[in-house]
Structures are given as structure tokens and as C-alpha cells.
Amino acid sequence: MKDLFELVKQMFKIGCIGFGGGSALIPVLERETVTKKDVISKSEFDKNVVVASITPGALPVEIASGIGLSAASYLGMVLSAVAMALPGVVITILLLSLFTGVETQALNIINYVAVPVSVYIIYMLLLYIKKAVYIGDKDISVRDKTLYILTVLIVFALNAGKEIEALTGSDVLMFFDLSSIQILGMAFFVIIFNGSGIKLWKSILTVILCASYAVCVGKNNIDYPAVENGLKTFMILFGTGSLYVTFKEDSSSWDVDWNGLWRCLAVWIGVLFVLLLPALLMVDDIWPFVGRGLLSSFMSFGGGDAYLSMADGVFVQSGMVSEAIFYGQLVVIVNVLPGSILCKTLSGIGYLIGYGISGNVMVGIAMAIGGFGISIFGSCAISITCLHLYSGLQKLRVFNIVGRWIRPIVGGTLLSICLSLIVGIVSNF
């Protein structure tokens, strides 16, 4: 029990100083858990880092969860993840509750103060995009860098219609205004469908399906729900079939502790239910929030900043959270506080939705606790699953392709986030 307390204390301390993004915490976690305390072995730590890097979710929370599982079984798995994420989430909700009900004049002052923070966020996002296209990396060929840059620009063109319209007053590019979730869904279809090998017929079918889907879901006043649903069905079926073939080809490399995996998932489902319970008791229907929160967590590849584009696509573009509050308050708060951006953002969105539907701070806090539960479940359930499947997953070609292309794809959505922040800065003057 003493060892468990020391482990949780370590994770909480790291969560309190967790500035600079998840990747920046990797050496800190290694120093505290491998070098100083010898909580787990170096090879076990490296495996946790690799799995957290190739799965969606909050990277430091995922690593903490894996370390806790290795060091202190199921209780260590849960408490380590919670301790890592909790400090930033608590401060986020505290600041949001202080902003609640602030007079218009005070909010205007806050918006002006937020301008330099927004400029800093834009700078950090541009640095991420630079890394996404491997500028400065001598090991990447000019051809590959060119392809990555084109990928960023194509995704940006598909995603940024609303922002371009706001700046130019023209809706000429609104045709391409797809959400981040829709773009990422298409990207995964392309990668998975062609992951077992590129063939001419697959390439032609991929172009036809993706182009047709983009036309149906883009903001172009073309409304054919039956066609859209049919395209989604075909893409799911073709993608699932290709993924099955890929897994079948590599079935000999799978050696999985299935009982351990089911127990871990059962524990995380229990944690999710407990953290959702206050919101279930106080709000009539929280399931749209739960569903969208899980979807955004499961699709949040590319690091913490990338989650902002997922949250925009799932919550802002659907109207569940206003764009002004999301970028004017929440994004500013989560970017200046320590801890996982995913956990802080999803908890903050829960608070804003809960307070918005009731006008009651306690309901907002209950929804924030639910958002916190969704964020750690969405992160850790997938990473723990992949940790158990690690020996087989690392040999699958499709996962190597995802690792190669996911950053440029996310980089394109982040470029549109930069434009959104610029729109917000311009609107303040």
C-alpha cells in the first residue's frame, strides 16, 4: 500500500508540473519511475511509451495507466491515470466557474488578455505542423516532405471553409467545410482499405467513395441522406474487410493475455460509470455528450493540441458549445495550465454544457466529472487494450502507415484551428 501511495504521489506531482505537452513529460516520467524509483523496467517503460504514441488519447495519462498496471495491478492502473490528469482538470473547472456569470465588460477584458495567449497557441500549433511535415529532418526525402505538405494543405482546404468565409466574407470554399471527425474518418478508411497493399482497383474505388462522401457531407446544400448512409456503409464494410485480412495474415504473431485484458476493460467501464453517476442523477439525458465525448477521445490522434480540432468538430460545429466560449475561454485556459489538453478540454466542455442547460454550477461540475471520466476511459481503455495486443500490433503494416501519415493529416486540421484563432483575434479589435 505504501508503494501504491508513493506511485500515485509521483503521478500527481508530475501532473502538477505537466507543461509543454505529453511528449515533454516522457523524460520526466522515465526519470521518476525508472531511474530514481525503479518502479518498472526500462523495457516495460519503453513499451508503454510506444503504445501511448500510436493510440489516440492523452499520452501522459496513458503512460501513467500502463506504469500503474505494471507496478500495482488494477488499482494502480486507475489511480495513476487519475492522479496524472486531475490537477489540470480541477484548475480548469475552477477558472470556468469563476468566469460564469461575469459581466460583459469583464469578459471583454478577458478577451483582450486572451489575445497574446492565442498568439502563443498559434505559434505552438505551427511548430507542431512543422514537425508533422518533418521540416529540418534530413532523414526524410524531399519527395516525402512534399507529399506531407500536400496532405496538410488538402486537409486544410477540406476543413477550413467556415474560417475562410469569416475572414473574406466569401462562401466560395464552404463547399469544402468538412468536420475534423469526417476528415479523420475518411483518412482511416483510406489507410486501412489500402493497408494490405495498393492496387489500381482499390485506388479508383477509394477516390470515388471519398469524393462522393465529401460532396454529400460538405456544406454545399446537397442533401442526399440515403446516399450518404450508403457510402458510409460501403466504407465501413470495405475497411473492416481489409482490416480482417491484415489481422488474419499476421495471426501467428498474436500472444494475448485475454483474461487480463477483459479484467482491465471491466475495471475501466466501472470507473466510467462511477464518474458519470453524478451527471446521470442530475441531468435528464447525458448520452449525446457521452457518445460525442467518447468519439472525440477515440479519434484524438496526434497529441493534445490535435484534440482541439476534434472537440471543434464534435462539440462546436454541432452547436453543443458556442464557438466564442470555446475559443475565447476554454482553449485559452487549457493551454496555459499543466496537464492533458484532452482531459481538461472534455471536462471543461462538460461543465459548459451542464451549466448551459441548467444555470446551476453544481450541475456543471457534475457534467465536468462525467467529462473527466470519459476522457480517461477513452484514453486508457484503448491504450491498455493495445498494450495487451502489443506483440502483434507492432508487426502490422497498417499501424506503421497510420504512424507515418496521421501527423500531416492532423496538421491540416490544426492549420484551420490557427485560422479560427486569428478570426477570434481580429473580432476583438
MOPE-V846597 format. One record per run of one state. SS is the DSSP state (H for helix, E for strand, L for the rest). FROM is the first residue (numbers start at 0). LEN is the number of residues. If there is no record, write none. Layout:
# MOPE-V846597
ss=SS from=FROM len=LEN
ss=SS from=FROM len=LEN
This chain:
# MOPE-V846597
ss=L from=0 len=1
ss=H from=1 len=15
ss=L from=16 len=5
ss=H from=21 len=15
ss=L from=36 len=5
ss=H from=41 len=13
ss=L from=54 len=4
ss=H from=58 len=41
ss=L from=99 len=4
ss=H from=103 len=29
ss=L from=132 len=9
ss=H from=141 len=18
ss=L from=159 len=1
ss=H from=160 len=8
ss=L from=168 len=5
ss=H from=173 len=3
ss=L from=176 len=3
ss=H from=179 len=14
ss=L from=193 len=6
ss=H from=199 len=18
ss=L from=217 len=7
ss=H from=224 len=25
ss=L from=249 len=1
ss=H from=250 len=3
ss=L from=253 len=4
ss=H from=257 len=25
ss=L from=282 len=4
ss=H from=286 len=12
ss=L from=298 len=5
ss=H from=303 len=13
ss=L from=316 len=6
ss=H from=322 len=14
ss=L from=336 len=4
ss=H from=340 len=18
ss=L from=358 len=2
ss=H from=360 len=28
ss=L from=388 len=1
ss=H from=389 len=4
ss=L from=393 len=3
ss=H from=396 len=31
ss=L from=427 len=2
